[in-house]
């Protein structure tokens, strides 16, 4: 499964940047964000049927 992780602005909470990662990377990214106090939003990435 893949997830979209958005870094949020500290002032108004708007998304500054977005990246799509695999499930194995989510924990590492959450730990990094927590270490520096960064606000993030995580949701399942859109999947396209092929």
C-alpha positions, 0 to 999 in steps of 0.5 A: 500500500502507498501513502501520501504524506503532506508537510503542513505549514506551521501557521495556517496548516496548508499543504506545502509539499506532498510525497507518495511513499510505501508503507515501510517508509511511513514510520521513518518519516513520522519519526523524523517529523516528530523529532523536529516538530513538523506537522504532517498529514498522512492518507492512503494514496489514490490508486488507479486501476490498470 
